[in-house]
Amino acid sequence: MTGGSFLAVRLPMYDWPEVRHATRDLESALQGALCRVLGLSESDIRPSQDGQDLVEAWTDPDLLLSQTCGYPLTHALADKVRLVGTPHYDAEGCDGPRYCSQLIVKRDSSHQNLEGLRGHRAVFNGSDSQSGMNTFRHAVAQLDTEGAFFSDVIVSGSHLASLKAVAEGKADIASIDAVCWALVCREIPELAAQVRPLGRTASAPGLPLITSRRFSDAEHALISEAVAEVLSAPETQQSRERLGIHGFSKLSSDDYAVILKMEAEAAERGYPVLA
């Protein structure tokens, strides 16, 4: 077993206040299982720091297990972390380990397709987001466009903020992770009622679970097996159902190459930047 201490298991990507209790329960179950298979004790685990930069946490050599987005996995985290696998989510637009984004407009919008949003305002959560930026850029690139497609593009900082911007009329369209959209429909119905899906983007593998590269191949295999067991165990069914998790796939970096392909295709079509 690799020596030293490790960061506590954290699943930050869908850690909303509405589902925080379920998230903590699942984190605890995963951490307990990993400690058992790796021969770790609680004294080997140190708490995560509140407010710590996510990329900094993900690239920490003491990372035990966390969840990231596919775009950082193929860019900022490339060759810096080990991929464990990908949860399956029970959300419209998800299929096994794959997901897509829902293109969201205001409920009373007259627009029926993405082409109709030409010259309007878009909002996205951040430039390192697969679901909010890369797949959105890829969808726009399929249209006949030269240069800027939208009149303005706003960076919101989160999918929830993007949805609120559309609901409040500050933006006309956003690309929202299918899992986030399902969470909003279930947990914040008053916000969901103010907007509606216009269409879907192309799909890609969903948000991956990652671990440190300091683990050996044998340890990595133990981690993957332990995660697969936890994400199918009856003991975690209640928390998983609240989070919409119903399975797990062990994927490789090759499976995530579709994200790079989306990026390259947009550039080839003359639309390298969401604009």
For each residue, the residues with C-beta under 8 A, 3 or more apart:
1: 38 39 40 219
2: 38 214 215 216 219
3:
4: 44 62
5: 44 45 46 62
6: 40 44 45 46 62 63 64 212
7: 10 45 46 48 57 60 62 63 64 66
8: 27 31 45 46 47 48 64
9: 27 28 30 31 34 64 65 66
10: 7 15 27 48 57 65 66 67
11: 14 15 23 26 27 30 66 67
12: 15 54 66 67
13: 67 68 69 207
14: 11 19 23 179 180 183 207 243
15: 10 11 12 19 20 23
16: 19 20 160 183 187
17: 20
18: 183 187 188
19: 14 15 16 22 23 183 187 242 243
20: 15 16 17 23 24
21: 24 25
22: 19 25 26 238 239 240 242 243
23: 11 14 15 19 20 26 27 239 243
24: 20 21 27 28
25: 21 22 28 29 236 238 239
26: 11 22 23 29 30 230 236 239 240 243 245
27: 8 9 10 11 23 24 30 31
28: 9 24 25 31 32
29: 25 26 32 33 230 233 235 236 239
30: 9 11 26 27 33 34 65 226 227 230
31: 8 9 27 28 34 35 45 64 65
32: 28 29 35 36
33: 29 30 36 37 226 227 229 230
34: 9 30 31 37 38 40 64 65 223 226 227
35: 31 32 38 39 40 41 42 44 45
36: 32 33 39 226
37: 33 34 222 223 225 226
38: 1 2 34 35 219 222 223
39: 1 35 36
40: 1 6 34 35 44 45
41: 35 44
42: 35 45
43:
44: 4 5 6 35 40 41
45: 5 6 7 8 31 35 40 42 64
46: 5 6 7 8 62
47: 8
48: 7 8 10 52 57
49: 52 57
50:
51:
52: 48 49 56 57
53: 56 57
54: 12 57 58 68
55: 58 59 72 76 77
56: 52 53 59 60
57: 7 10 48 49 52 53 54 60 63 66
58: 54 55 63 66 68 72 77 80 81 210
59: 55 56 63 77 80 81
60: 7 56 57 63 212
61: 212 213 214
62: 4 5 6 7 46 212 214
63: 6 7 57 58 59 60 66 81 210 211 212
64: 6 7 8 9 31 34 45 211 212
65: 9 10 30 31 34 84 209 210 211 223 227
66: 7 9 10 11 12 57 58 63 209 210 211
67: 10 11 12 13 87 207 208 209 210
68: 13 54 58 72 73 77 81 207 208 210
69: 13 72 73 128 129 130 131 207
70: 73 74 130 204 205 206 207 208 256 259
71: 74 75 128 129 130 133 134 259
72: 55 58 68 69 75 76 77 128
73: 68 69 70 77 78 81 83 208 210 253 256 259
74: 70 71 77 78 253 256 257 259 260
75: 71 72 78 128
76: 55 72 80 128
77: 55 58 59 68 72 73 74 80 81 210
78: 73 74 75
79:
80: 58 59 76 77 213
81: 58 59 63 68 73 77 210 211 212 213
82: 210 211 212 213 215 220
83: 73 208 209 210 251 252 253 256
84: 65 208 209 210 211 220 223 224 227 250
85: 97 208 209 224 227 228 248 249 250 251
86: 97 205 206 207 208 209 248 249 251
87: 67 97 206 207 209 231 245 247 248
88: 94 96 97 206 245 246 247 248 249
89: 94 99 178 179 182 206 244 245 246
90: 94 182 244 245 246
91: 94 99 178 179 181 182 244
92: 102 178 181 182
93: 99 100 101 102 178 181 200 203
94: 88 89 90 91 98 99 100 178 179 206
95: 98 99 203
96: 88 247 249
97: 85 86 87 88 205 206 247 248 249 251 255
98: 94 95 203 204 205 206
99: 89 91 93 94 95 131 177 178 179 203 204 205 206 207
100: 93 94 131 135 178 200 201 202 203 204
101: 93 131 132 135 136 175 176 177 178 200 201
102: 92 93 175 176 178 181 197 198 199 200
103: 114 136 139 173 174 175 176 197 198 199 200 201
104: 162 163 166 173 174 175 176 181 195 196 197 198
105: 109 111 117 166 172 173 195 196 198
106: 109 166 167 169 172 194 195 196
107: 193 194 195 196
108:
109: 105 106 172 196 198
110:
111: 105 116 117 120 172 173 198
112: 116 198
113: 116 198 199
114: 103 117 139 140 143 173 198 199
115: 118 143
116: 111 112 113
117: 105 111 114 120 122 150 172 173
118: 115 143 145 149 150
119: 149 150 151
120: 111 117 150 151 172 173
121: 150 151 152 153 154 170 171 172 173
122: 117 136 150 152 153 154 171 172 173 174 274
123: 153 154 155 156 161 162 165 166 170 171 173 174
124: 129 132 133 136 153 154 155 156 162 174 175 274
125: 129 132 133 155 156 157 158 159 161 162
126: 129 132 133 155 157 158
127: 133 155
128: 69 71 72 75 76 133
129: 69 71 124 125 126 132 133 134
130: 69 70 71 133 134 135 204 259
131: 69 99 100 101 134 135 159 175 176 177 178 180 201
132: 101 124 125 126 129 135 136 159 162 174 175 176 177
133: 71 124 125 126 127 128 129 130 136 137 175 274
134: 71 129 130 131 137 138 259 262 263
135: 100 101 130 131 132 138 139 175 201 202 204 262
136: 101 103 122 124 132 133 139 140 175 201 274
137: 133 134 140 141 262 263 266 271 273 274
138: 134 135 141 142 201 202 262 263 265 266
139: 103 114 135 136 142 175 201 202
140: 114 136 137 143 145 149 266 271 274
141: 137 138 145 265 266 269 270 271
142: 138 139 269
143: 114 115 118 140 149
144:
145: 118 140 141 149 270 271
146: 270
147: 275
148: 151 275
149: 118 119 140 143 145 271 275
150: 117 118 119 120 121 122 153 275
151: 119 120 121 148
152: 121 122
153: 121 122 123 124 150 274 275
154: 121 122 123 124 165 170 171
155: 123 124 125 126 127
156: 123 124 125 161 162 165 174
157: 125 126 161
158: 125 126 161 162
159: 125 131 132 162 163 174 176 177 180
160: 16 163 164 180 184 188
161: 123 125 156 157 158 164 165
162: 104 123 124 125 132 156 158 159 165 166 171 174 176
163: 104 159 160 166 167 174 176 184 191 195
164: 160 161 167 168 191
165: 123 154 156 161 162 168 170 171 174
166: 104 105 106 123 162 163 169 170 171 172 173 174 195
167: 106 163 164 191 194 195
168: 164 165
169: 106 166
170: 121 123 154 165 166
171: 121 122 123 154 162 165 166 174
172: 105 106 109 111 117 120 121 122 166
173: 103 104 105 111 114 117 120 121 122 123 166 198
174: 103 104 122 123 124 132 156 159 162 163 165 166 171
175: 101 102 103 104 124 131 132 133 135 136 139 201
176: 101 102 103 104 131 132 159 162 163 180 181 184
177: 99 101 131 132 159 180 181
178: 89 91 92 93 94 99 100 101 102 131 181 182 200
179: 14 89 91 94 99 182 183 206 207 244
180: 14 131 159 160 176 177 183 184
181: 91 92 93 102 104 176 177 178 184 185 192 197
182: 89 90 91 92 178 179 185 186 244
183: 14 16 18 19 179 180 186 187 188 244
184: 160 163 176 180 181 187 188 189 191 192
185: 181 182 189 192
186: 182 183 189
187: 16 18 19 183 184
188: 18 160 183 184 191 192
189: 184 185 186 192 193
190: 193 194
191: 163 164 167 184 188 194 195
192: 181 184 185 188 189 195
193: 107 189 190
194: 106 107 167 190 191
195: 104 105 106 107 163 166 167 191 192
196: 104 105 106 107 109
197: 102 103 104 181 200
198: 102 103 104 105 109 111 112 113 114 173
199: 102 103 113 114
200: 93 100 101 102 103 178 197
201: 100 101 103 131 135 136 138 139 175
202: 100 135 138 139 262
203: 93 95 98 99 100
204: 70 98 99 100 130 135 256 258 259 262
205: 70 86 97 98 99 208 251 255 256 258 259
206: 70 86 87 88 89 94 97 98 99 179
207: 13 14 67 68 69 70 86 87 99 179
208: 67 68 70 73 83 84 85 86 205 251 256
209: 65 66 67 83 84 85 86 87 227
210: 58 63 65 66 67 68 73 77 81 82 83 84
211: 63 64 65 66 81 82 84 215 220 223
212: 6 60 61 62 63 64 81 82 215
213: 61 80 81 82
214: 2 61 62
215: 2 82 211 212 219 220 223
216: 2 219 220
217: 220 221
218: 221 222
219: 1 2 38 215 216 222 223
220: 82 84 211 215 216 217 223 224
221: 217 218 224 225
222: 37 38 218 219 225 226
223: 34 37 38 65 84 211 215 219 220 226 227
224: 84 85 220 221 227 228 250
225: 37 221 222 228 229
226: 30 33 34 36 37 222 223 229 230
227: 30 33 34 65 84 85 209 223 224 230 231 248
228: 85 224 225 231 232 248 250
229: 33 225 226 232 233
230: 26 29 30 33 226 227 233 236
231: 87 227 228 236 240 245 247 248
232: 228 229 247 248
233: 29 229 230 236 237
234: 237
235: 29
236: 25 26 29 230 231 233 239 240
237: 233 234 240 241
238: 22 25 241 242
239: 22 23 25 26 29 236 242 243
240: 22 26 231 236 237 243 244 245 246
241: 237 238 244 245 246
242: 19 22 238 239
243: 14 19 22 23 26 239 240
244: 89 90 91 179 182 183 240 241
245: 26 87 88 89 90 231 240 241 248
246: 88 89 90 240 241
247: 87 88 96 97 231 232
248: 85 86 87 88 97 227 228 231 232 245
249: 85 86 88 96 97
250: 84 85 224 228
251: 83 85 86 97 205 208 255 256
252: 83 255
253: 73 74 83 256 257
254: 257
255: 97 205 251 252 258
256: 70 73 74 83 204 205 208 251 253 259 260
257: 74 253 254 260 261
258: 204 205 255 261 262
259: 70 71 73 74 130 134 204 205 256 262 263
260: 74 256 257 263 264
261: 257 258 264 265
262: 134 135 137 138 202 204 258 259 265 266
263: 134 137 138 259 260 266 267
264: 260 261 267 268
265: 138 141 261 262 268 269
266: 137 138 140 141 262 263 269 271 272
267: 263 264 270 271 272
268: 264 265
269: 141 142 265 266
270: 141 145 146 267
271: 137 140 141 145 149 266 267 275
272: 266 267
273: 137
274: 122 124 133 136 137 140 153
275: 147 148 149 150 153 271
